[in-house]
Amino acid sequence: MSDQELDDIINGLKTDQSMSTLAETPSSNVNDDNINQFIIDKMTRLVENGMDTIESLQQTVVTGFEPEELSAFSSLIQSVIKAADTLNKINISNKKAKTDKELKILDVETKKHLSMAKGGNTTNVLVATREEIIQKFLTAAKKEAESAVIEVESSEFIKPEEPK
């Protein structure tokens, strides 16, 4: 390599700000309250940095024909795709949780309105054993059968006329 080529490479590295910003990461306080936002922020940043790196290295790798560079570039693309997929799964999970919560609230409100429409508080509960329930049914059936029986005295009984 000539001195001119080395100077071009050094100048290119000096002007490339995307690599220098990767090292400058401020520490953040992560706790249970902000862990979801922290993960989303870091995953977003990872995907953005990966895409920036892919764009900056794409021309070099395509013209370089070095197997190691192509392999590294391929691994970088796979990693960025996996990170983007993970970020998408987090997004879908958050949307599903939000939708499930809204549906549950609507379900509770609907049940409340239906119970009010039926006449208020209908929370009667029967607690009994099987034997007690069967005995109650038998007693009720016996009372009903007794009330249906009509006693007829023999004098009131009229014989039907026989056909002539």
C-alpha positions as CSV (number, residue, x, y, z in Angstrom):
1,M,0.0,0.0,0.0
2,S,1.1,3.5,-0.8
3,D,1.3,6.3,1.7
4,Q,-1.6,8.0,-0.1
5,E,-3.9,4.9,0.4
6,L,-2.9,4.8,4.1
7,D,-3.7,8.5,4.6
8,D,-7.1,8.0,2.9
9,I,-7.9,5.1,5.2
10,I,-6.8,7.1,8.3
11,N,-8.8,10.2,7.2
12,G,-11.8,8.0,6.6
13,L,-11.6,6.5,10.1
14,K,-11.2,10.0,11.6
15,T,-14.3,11.3,9.9
16,D,-16.4,8.2,10.6
17,Q,-18.4,9.3,13.6
18,S,-20.6,6.2,13.8
19,M,-17.8,4.1,15.3
20,S,-16.8,6.7,17.8
21,T,-20.3,7.2,19.1
22,L,-20.6,3.5,19.9
23,A,-18.0,3.8,22.6
24,E,-19.6,6.8,24.3
25,T,-22.5,5.3,26.2
26,P,-23.7,6.9,29.4
27,S,-24.6,4.6,32.2
28,S,-28.2,4.5,33.1
29,N,-30.1,3.5,36.2
30,V,-32.3,0.5,35.5
31,N,-35.0,-0.6,37.9
32,D,-38.3,-2.5,37.7
33,D,-40.2,0.6,36.7
34,N,-38.2,1.5,33.6
35,I,-36.8,-1.9,32.5
36,N,-39.2,-2.2,29.6
37,Q,-38.3,1.2,28.2
38,F,-34.6,0.6,28.8
39,I,-34.8,-2.7,26.7
40,I,-36.8,-1.0,23.9
41,D,-34.3,2.0,23.8
42,K,-31.2,-0.3,23.8
43,M,-32.7,-2.6,21.2
44,T,-33.7,0.3,19.0
45,R,-30.2,1.8,19.3
46,L,-28.6,-1.6,18.5
47,V,-30.7,-2.0,15.4
48,E,-30.0,1.6,14.3
49,N,-26.2,1.2,14.9
50,G,-26.2,-2.1,13.1
51,M,-28.0,-0.6,10.1
52,D,-25.6,2.3,10.0
53,T,-22.6,-0.1,10.2
54,I,-24.1,-2.2,7.4
55,E,-24.5,0.8,5.2
56,S,-21.0,2.1,5.9
57,L,-19.3,-1.3,5.3
58,Q,-21.5,-2.4,2.4
59,Q,-19.4,-0.9,-0.4
60,T,-16.1,-2.0,1.2
61,V,-17.2,-5.6,1.6
62,V,-18.7,-5.8,-1.9
63,T,-15.5,-4.6,-3.5
64,G,-13.1,-6.3,-1.1
65,F,-13.7,-10.0,-2.0
66,E,-12.2,-11.0,1.3
67,P,-13.9,-14.2,2.7
68,E,-13.4,-13.1,6.3
69,E,-15.0,-9.7,5.6
70,L,-17.9,-11.3,3.8
71,S,-18.4,-13.7,6.7
72,A,-18.3,-10.9,9.2
73,F,-20.6,-8.8,7.2
74,S,-23.1,-11.7,6.9
75,S,-22.9,-12.3,10.7
76,L,-23.6,-8.6,11.2
77,I,-26.6,-8.6,9.0
78,Q,-27.9,-11.8,10.8
79,S,-27.4,-10.2,14.2
80,V,-29.2,-7.0,13.2
81,I,-32.1,-9.0,11.8
82,K,-32.4,-11.0,15.0
83,A,-32.3,-7.8,17.1
84,A,-35.0,-6.2,14.9
85,D,-37.1,-9.4,15.2
86,T,-36.7,-9.3,19.0
87,L,-37.7,-5.6,19.1
88,N,-40.7,-6.5,17.0
89,K,-41.7,-9.3,19.3
90,I,-41.5,-6.9,22.3
91,N,-43.7,-4.5,20.4
92,I,-46.3,-7.1,19.6
93,S,-46.2,-8.4,23.2
94,N,-46.8,-4.9,24.5
95,K,-49.7,-4.3,22.1
96,K,-51.2,-7.7,23.0
97,A,-51.0,-7.0,26.7
98,K,-52.6,-3.6,26.2
99,T,-55.4,-5.1,24.1
100,D,-56.0,-7.9,26.6
101,K,-56.3,-5.4,29.4
102,E,-58.8,-3.3,27.4
103,L,-60.9,-6.4,26.6
104,K,-60.9,-7.5,30.2
105,I,-62.2,-4.1,31.3
106,L,-64.9,-4.2,28.6
107,D,-65.9,-7.7,29.7
108,V,-66.2,-6.7,33.4
109,E,-68.2,-3.6,32.4
110,T,-70.5,-5.7,30.2
111,K,-71.1,-8.2,33.0
112,K,-71.9,-5.4,35.4
113,H,-74.4,-3.9,33.0
114,L,-76.1,-7.2,32.4
115,S,-76.4,-8.0,36.1
116,M,-77.9,-4.5,36.7
117,A,-80.4,-5.1,33.8
118,K,-81.5,-8.4,35.3
119,G,-82.6,-6.7,38.5
120,G,-79.7,-5.8,40.6
121,N,-77.8,-8.0,42.9
122,T,-78.3,-11.7,42.2
123,T,-75.8,-13.4,44.4
124,N,-77.9,-16.0,46.0
125,V,-75.8,-19.1,46.8
126,L,-77.1,-22.5,47.9
127,V,-74.8,-24.5,50.0
128,A,-75.9,-28.1,50.6
129,T,-74.9,-31.7,50.4
130,R,-76.2,-34.0,47.7
131,E,-78.5,-35.8,50.3
132,E,-80.0,-32.5,51.4
133,I,-80.7,-31.4,47.8
134,I,-82.4,-34.8,47.0
135,Q,-84.4,-34.7,50.2
136,K,-85.6,-31.1,49.4
137,F,-86.7,-32.3,45.9
138,L,-88.5,-35.3,47.3
139,T,-90.3,-33.2,49.9
140,A,-91.4,-30.7,47.3
141,A,-92.6,-33.5,45.0
142,K,-94.5,-35.1,47.8
143,K,-96.2,-31.9,48.8
144,E,-97.1,-31.3,45.2
145,A,-98.6,-34.8,44.8
146,E,-100.6,-34.4,48.0
147,S,-102.1,-31.1,46.8
148,A,-103.1,-32.7,43.5
149,V,-105.0,-35.6,45.1
150,I,-108.8,-34.9,45.5
151,E,-110.6,-37.1,47.9
152,V,-114.0,-38.3,46.7
153,E,-116.6,-39.8,48.9
154,S,-118.5,-42.8,47.7
155,S,-121.8,-41.0,47.7
156,E,-120.6,-38.3,45.4
157,F,-119.4,-40.9,42.9
158,I,-121.7,-41.1,40.0
159,K,-121.5,-44.0,37.7
160,P,-121.4,-43.2,34.1
161,E,-124.3,-44.3,32.0
162,E,-123.9,-47.3,30.0
163,P,-124.4,-47.1,26.3
164,K,-127.7,-48.5,25.0
